[in-house]
Amino acid sequence: MLLTPPSVRGEAGSDVVSIFYEMVTALTGDQPPVVMSHKDLHFVHVRQGGLYWVATTTAESSPFTVVEFLNRLTALVKDYCGTLSEKSVQMNFALIYELLDEVVDYGYVQTTSSDVLKNFIQTEAVSSRPFSLFDLSNVGLFGAETQQNKVAPSSASARPIQSSREQGGKSEIFVDVIERMSVVIGSNGVLMKADVQGEIRVKCYMPSCSEMRIGLNEEFSIGKSQLRGYGAAVRVDECSFHQAVRLDEFDSHRILRLCPSQGETADVHEASL
């Protein structure tokens, strides 16, 4: 499946897609370099949702800036299409083209804000699956209600931010706590390295949202100098916050204050090494 927007400046040439395909297929590994060059043409790509998202340039642009733009573009597509997959992209070609027209003007990025773009995007997303908050298929033994039945499924937030009422367009906010663990164990069974990376993601479906307060564990501490041990305390080595998060009450009460905008944002990143 290929989504090829027109060249905004006409510098890349008509065979740019074939060149990138040949470069990727010629490599032996599964992870091609993020930045590749062919003559005077530079390819920068990220891989999200099993798809390659590629930007080309003939100028000496900052690779980090291009990667950040591609990551933000994939986040926008996920916000407006609901999910990031080949099927959702196929079903929302017109919407993605409209997004690109508004985001990029003659090769220059104008905005990547969901709040700003919602005033210009007219195409309505086509959901790849019907949404229902109460679509809980797991029923307990003898039909008894279990705790799992009271929890919204992970697919509950996989819908466009501009959904119609028929597609489940309700005013809701989802807060997800995601943690990833990486462990290296030697051949003798000894733990060589372990680290945990986590984030708090907020996905908002409310056109206008008042201030939201997220309370963390009062014994939450940051810094490698903190003593480690057993107990109820939560300790992380590093922690960063989204620019929209207000930290007025964080030091005293471990409370985060924010006014979430429509779409998905990672408001907290933390790592324990």
C-alpha positions as CSV (number, residue, x, y, z in Angstrom):
1,M,0.0,0.0,0.0
2,L,1.4,3.4,-1.0
3,L,0.3,6.9,-0.2
4,T,2.3,9.3,-2.3
5,P,1.5,13.0,-1.9
6,P,2.7,15.2,-4.7
7,S,6.2,16.7,-4.5
8,V,5.7,20.1,-2.9
9,R,8.7,21.7,-4.6
10,G,9.2,19.4,-7.6
11,E,12.8,18.7,-6.5
12,A,12.5,15.0,-5.6
13,G,11.6,13.6,-9.1
14,S,9.0,11.1,-10.1
15,D,11.0,8.1,-9.3
16,V,11.6,8.9,-5.6
17,V,9.3,6.1,-4.4
18,S,11.1,3.5,-6.4
19,I,14.5,4.7,-5.2
20,F,13.5,4.4,-1.5
21,Y,11.9,1.0,-2.1
22,E,15.1,-0.3,-3.8
23,M,17.3,1.1,-1.0
24,V,15.1,-0.5,1.7
25,T,14.8,-3.9,0.0
26,A,18.5,-4.0,-0.7
27,L,19.4,-4.0,3.0
28,T,19.8,-7.2,4.9
29,G,18.6,-6.1,8.3
30,D,15.0,-5.4,9.4
31,Q,15.8,-1.9,10.6
32,P,17.1,0.4,7.8
33,P,19.0,3.5,8.8
34,V,16.7,6.4,9.7
35,V,18.6,8.7,7.2
36,M,19.7,7.5,3.8
37,S,21.0,9.3,0.8
38,H,21.0,8.8,-3.0
39,K,23.1,11.3,-4.9
40,D,21.8,14.7,-3.7
41,L,18.5,13.3,-2.3
42,H,18.2,12.6,1.4
43,F,15.5,10.2,2.8
44,V,14.4,10.5,6.4
45,H,11.9,8.0,7.7
46,V,10.2,6.6,10.8
47,R,8.2,3.4,11.0
48,Q,4.9,3.5,12.8
49,G,1.9,1.2,12.6
50,G,3.8,-1.2,10.3
51,L,4.2,1.6,7.7
52,Y,7.1,3.7,6.5
53,W,6.6,7.5,6.8
54,V,9.2,9.1,4.6
55,A,10.3,12.7,4.0
56,T,12.7,13.7,1.3
57,T,14.9,16.8,1.0
58,T,17.7,18.1,-1.2
59,A,18.8,20.7,1.4
60,E,21.0,20.1,4.4
61,S,18.1,19.9,6.9
62,S,18.4,18.8,10.5
63,P,17.6,15.1,10.6
64,F,16.3,15.5,14.2
65,T,13.8,18.1,13.1
66,V,12.5,16.0,10.2
67,V,12.2,12.9,12.5
68,E,10.3,15.0,15.0
69,F,8.0,16.3,12.3
70,L,7.3,12.7,11.0
71,N,6.5,11.5,14.5
72,R,4.1,14.4,15.0
73,L,2.6,13.7,11.6
74,T,1.9,10.1,12.6
75,A,0.4,11.3,15.8
76,L,-1.9,13.6,13.9
77,V,-3.0,10.8,11.6
78,K,-3.7,8.6,14.6
79,D,-5.7,11.4,16.2
80,Y,-7.8,12.0,13.1
81,C,-8.2,8.4,11.9
82,G,-8.5,6.7,15.2
83,T,-5.8,4.1,14.6
84,L,-2.5,3.9,12.8
85,S,-2.6,1.0,10.5
86,E,-2.6,0.1,6.8
87,K,-6.4,-0.4,6.8
88,S,-7.1,3.0,8.5
89,V,-4.8,4.8,6.0
90,Q,-6.5,3.1,3.0
91,M,-9.9,4.1,4.3
92,N,-8.9,7.7,5.0
93,F,-6.8,8.7,2.0
94,A,-8.8,12.0,1.4
95,L,-8.5,13.0,5.1
96,I,-4.7,12.4,5.2
97,Y,-4.2,14.4,2.0
98,E,-6.2,17.2,3.5
99,L,-4.0,17.1,6.7
100,L,-0.9,17.3,4.6
101,D,-2.2,20.3,2.7
102,E,-2.8,22.1,5.9
103,V,0.4,21.0,7.8
104,V,2.9,21.7,5.0
105,D,3.0,24.7,2.7
106,Y,5.7,24.5,-0.1
107,G,7.8,22.3,2.1
108,Y,7.5,24.4,5.2
109,V,5.7,23.1,8.3
110,Q,2.9,25.5,9.3
111,T,1.4,23.7,12.3
112,T,1.1,20.3,13.9
113,S,-1.5,21.2,16.5
114,S,-4.7,19.3,16.5
115,D,-6.6,22.2,18.1
116,V,-5.5,24.5,15.2
117,L,-6.2,22.0,12.4
118,K,-9.7,21.1,13.6
119,N,-10.9,24.5,12.3
120,F,-9.8,23.6,8.8
121,I,-10.2,19.9,8.4
122,Q,-13.6,19.2,6.8
123,T,-13.3,15.5,5.8
124,E,-14.8,13.1,8.4
125,A,-12.8,10.0,9.3
126,V,-14.0,6.5,8.4
127,S,-13.6,4.2,11.3
128,S,-12.0,0.8,10.6
129,R,-14.3,-0.8,13.2
130,P,-17.5,0.3,14.9
131,F,-16.8,1.7,18.4
132,S,-18.7,0.8,21.5
133,L,-17.5,1.6,25.0
134,F,-19.5,-1.4,26.4
135,D,-18.1,-3.9,24.0
136,L,-16.8,-6.3,26.7
137,S,-16.8,-9.8,25.4
138,N,-15.2,-11.6,28.3
139,V,-17.9,-12.9,30.7
140,G,-17.1,-14.5,34.0
141,L,-17.9,-18.1,35.0
142,F,-21.7,-18.7,35.1
143,G,-22.2,-15.2,33.7
144,A,-21.1,-13.4,36.8
145,E,-19.7,-9.9,36.4
146,T,-16.0,-9.7,37.0
147,Q,-13.7,-6.7,37.6
148,Q,-12.5,-7.0,34.0
149,N,-16.0,-6.4,32.7
150,K,-16.0,-3.0,34.5
151,V,-12.9,-1.8,32.7
152,A,-13.1,-0.1,29.3
153,P,-11.3,-2.1,26.6
154,S,-8.1,-0.9,25.1
155,S,-9.9,-0.2,21.8
156,A,-12.2,2.3,23.5
157,S,-9.8,5.2,22.7
158,A,-9.0,4.0,19.2
159,R,-11.3,6.4,17.4
160,P,-11.0,9.8,15.6
161,I,-11.1,13.0,17.7
162,Q,-13.8,14.3,15.3
163,S,-16.1,11.4,15.5
164,S,-19.8,11.8,14.8
165,R,-22.3,10.6,17.3
166,E,-23.0,7.5,15.2
167,Q,-19.3,6.6,15.5
168,G,-19.2,7.0,19.2
169,G,-18.4,10.7,19.4
170,K,-18.7,11.2,23.1
171,S,-17.0,13.8,25.4
172,E,-14.5,11.5,27.2
173,I,-11.0,11.5,28.4
174,F,-8.7,8.4,28.6
175,V,-5.6,8.3,30.8
176,D,-3.2,5.4,30.1
177,V,-0.2,4.5,32.2
178,I,2.3,2.6,29.9
179,E,5.5,0.9,31.1
180,R,8.1,-0.9,29.0
181,M,10.8,-3.2,30.5
182,S,14.1,-4.0,28.9
183,V,16.1,-6.8,30.4
184,V,19.5,-8.3,29.4
185,I,20.4,-11.7,31.0
186,G,23.7,-13.4,30.5
187,S,24.1,-17.0,29.4
188,N,24.8,-18.0,33.0
189,G,21.4,-16.6,34.0
190,V,22.8,-13.5,35.8
191,L,21.0,-10.2,35.3
192,M,23.3,-7.9,33.4
193,K,21.0,-4.9,32.8
194,A,17.4,-3.9,33.4
195,D,15.6,-0.6,32.9
196,V,12.0,0.5,32.9
197,Q,10.6,3.3,30.8
198,G,7.1,4.6,31.3
199,E,4.7,7.4,30.3
200,I,1.3,8.8,31.1
201,R,-0.7,9.4,28.0
202,V,-3.9,11.5,27.9
203,K,-6.3,11.2,25.0
204,C,-9.0,13.8,25.0
205,Y,-12.3,13.7,23.0
206,M,-13.7,16.9,24.5
207,P,-14.1,20.0,22.3
208,S,-13.2,22.2,25.3
209,C,-11.8,20.9,28.5
210,S,-11.5,22.5,31.9
211,E,-8.4,22.1,34.0
212,M,-7.6,18.5,34.8
213,R,-5.7,17.4,37.9
214,I,-3.7,14.1,38.1
215,G,-2.6,13.0,41.5
216,L,0.5,10.8,41.8
217,N,1.8,8.8,44.7
218,E,2.8,11.2,47.5
219,E,6.0,9.3,47.9
220,F,6.9,9.7,44.2
221,S,10.6,10.8,44.0
222,I,12.9,11.6,41.2
223,G,16.7,11.3,41.1
224,K,19.4,8.7,41.1
225,S,20.6,9.9,44.5
226,Q,17.4,8.7,46.2
227,L,17.9,5.6,48.4
228,R,16.4,2.5,46.9
229,G,14.6,-0.2,48.9
230,Y,11.3,-2.0,49.5
231,G,8.1,-0.2,50.4
232,A,5.3,1.9,48.9
233,A,7.6,4.7,47.6
234,V,7.8,5.1,43.8
235,R,11.3,6.1,42.7
236,V,12.5,7.0,39.1
237,D,15.9,8.1,37.9
238,E,14.6,10.6,35.3
239,C,11.3,12.3,34.6
240,S,10.2,14.9,32.1
241,F,6.8,16.6,31.6
242,H,4.9,18.0,28.6
243,Q,5.1,21.7,28.2
244,A,1.4,22.1,28.9
245,V,1.7,20.4,32.3
246,R,1.7,22.9,35.2
247,L,3.9,21.9,38.1
248,D,2.8,24.4,40.8
249,E,1.6,21.7,43.1
250,F,3.9,18.9,42.1
251,D,6.7,19.5,44.7
252,S,4.2,19.9,47.6
253,H,1.4,17.5,46.8
254,R,2.6,15.5,43.7
255,I,-0.3,16.9,41.6
256,L,-0.1,17.6,37.9
257,R,-2.4,20.3,36.4
258,L,-3.2,20.5,32.7
259,C,-5.9,21.6,30.3
260,P,-5.7,18.8,27.7
261,S,-6.3,19.6,24.0
262,Q,-8.1,17.3,21.6
263,G,-6.0,14.4,20.6
264,E,-3.3,12.3,22.3
265,T,-0.4,13.7,24.2
266,A,2.3,12.1,26.4
267,D,2.3,14.3,29.5
268,V,4.9,12.4,31.6
269,H,8.0,10.4,30.6
270,E,9.9,8.5,33.2
271,A,12.8,6.1,33.3
272,S,14.4,3.9,35.9
273,L,17.9,2.5,35.0
